[in-house]
Amino acid sequence: MDLQDQLKNLFPDHVPEPSDSAKPAKPKYWLQDDPIICKYEKRKGKPVTILEGYNGAASDFKKMAKDIKTLLGVGGSTKNDQIIIQGDYRDRIMAFLQENGFRVKRVGG
C-alpha cells in the first residue's frame, strides 16, 4: 500500500486539486506595454549592452538583471534605471526578453 492509497483511506471525501499545468503560468516579471530598448556601446574600449525603458518595480528590475547575468555568465550592474551587461549580447538578451513576454527594440549597429 503506497502513500496515495493510505491518504485515500484516511480522507475518503477529499478531492485532489488539478495539477499545476492546468493553471496559467504567472509571469516572472511585471510586463509593460512600452518596448525595452537594447543598445550597444563601447565604454573605455570595452563593449557593453545597455537595457533601458523598464518601468516596473525595482525588485523585478533587479531580479531581471540577475537572471540575465546568470544566463550569460557575465558581469553587469544596474544604475539609473539601466541594466548594463559586460559584452555584446544583444541577440541573446533580446531572445530571453521575448521569451518572457517583453517587446524589445534594438538600437545601434
Helices and strands as residue ranges (DSSP letters): H 3-10, G 20-22, E 36-43, E 46-52, H 58-72, E 76-79, E 82-86, H 90-99, E 104-107
